């Protein structure tokens, strides 16, 4: 999944981006409101973590402009402890949740997972299935034919993106944009490399094969 973190405190921004990448998300970082709007104008995000106290344009102004443009990405706002009025304004403008500074990273992850679940595909529930493959998006646990499969954070992020869009052909660019980040080198073969890693774990030891190569297009996960 692709996230945008907007925070003007460099150390906090760097820490959040690093930790979120460790969790398998593709993450871009912006340090002011105008930069944030430039990102959302060109990239489709699964969620945005938005500090309200920003230079150039405030977080509230960014949120208002996004909603005016009908950009309905889920937004988790970050606020100061005593900024009750800002919390209310943010929620009124369409923010999905708020987190008060200082916060623990575990709480940030929990709030983020919650808004992603609400904004995603609730009809799928928290356990996504294709044939005998099951992906528990809450526990981040993967099993096939009852066997637990251990994945790295990037392998898991790739698999979740494929299974959430099962039956659809996804181009390498689409996969890279959602699993990696804005600095991804489009000429890299990293998508193909990670597809191979994933196949070795969830396809090679099992039948039927689920990850299909669509020549000249990309990849599709589908149960025959």
C-alpha positions, 0 to 999 in steps of 0.5 A, spaced: 500 500 500 502 507 498 502 512 503 504 519 504 506 522 510 506 530 511 510 532 517 515 538 517 519 536 523 525 532 519 526 527 525 519 525 526 518 525 518 524 520 517 522 516 523 515 515 521 517 513 513 523 508 516 518 505 520 512 504 515 517 502 510 519 496 515 512 494 515 512 493 508 508 500 506 510 504 500 511 511 503 513 518 500 514 524 505 512 531 504 515 537 509 509 542 507 502 543 505 504 545 498 509 539 497 503 535 499 498 537 494 503 536 489 504 529 491 496 528 491 496 531 484 500 526 481 500 519 485 494 515 488 495 514 495 491 508 499 492 513 505 495 520 508 498 521 515 497 529 515 500 533 520 496 540 521 501 544 523 505 545 517 508 551 513 506 554 507 499 551 507 496 548 514 494 541 514 487 543 514 488 547 508 491 541 505 485 537 507 480 542 504 483 543 498 483 535 497 476 534 498 474 540 494 478 536 488 474 530 490 480 526 492 477 522 498 483 518 500 483 516 507 486 521 512 489 520 519 491 527 522 496 529 527 495 534 532 498 537 538 495 535 545 491 541 546 488 542 539 481 540 540 478 545 535 483 543 530 481 536 531 474 538 530 475 542 524 479 536 521 474 531 522 468 536 519 473 537 513 473 529 512 479 526 516 478 519 518 481 519 524 486 523 529 492 522 533 495 526 538 502 528 539 506 525 542 504 518 540 507 511 540 508 508 533 504 502 535 498 506 536 499 509 529 499 503 526 493 501 529 489 507 527 492 506 520 490 499 519 483 501 522 482 507 517 485 502 511 480 497 513 474 502 513 476 505 506 478 499 503 473 493 501 469 491 507 465 486 503 472 482 503 473 482 511 479 481 514 481 474 511 482 475 503 482 468 500 484 465 493 483 457 492 486 455 499 491 461 500 488 465 506 491 472 508 489 475 514 490 482 513 490 484 521 495 479 523 498 479 517 499 472 517 499 468 510 497 460 510 496 456 504 493 449 504 493 450 512 501 451 512 503 458 515 508 461 510 513 466 512 514 472 508 518 479 508 514 485 509 515 487 502 513 480 500 507 481 504 505 487 501 506 485 494 501 479 496 496 483 499 496 488 493 495 482 488 490 478 492 486 485 494 485 485 486 485 478 484 482 477 477 485 484 475 491 484 471 496 489 474 502 492 470 509 493 473 508 500 474 501 499 478 505 494 483 511 498 484 507 505 485 503 501 491 508 497 494 514 501 493 514 509 493 515 515 489 523 514 488 522 507 485 526 507 479 521 504 473 527 501 469 528 496 475 526 489 475 525 489 482 517 487 481 519 481 477 524 479 482 519 479 488 514 476 484 519 470 483 520 470 491 513 470 492 512 464 487 517 460 490 513 461 497 506 460 495 506 457 488 512 452 487 510 447 493 502 447 491 497 446 486 494 450 483 498 456 481 495 462 483 500 468 480 500 468 473 504 472 468 500 476 463 505 477 457 506 484 455 502 487 461 504 484 468 501 480 473 494 477 475 493 473 482 487 468 480 484 461 482 483 457 476 
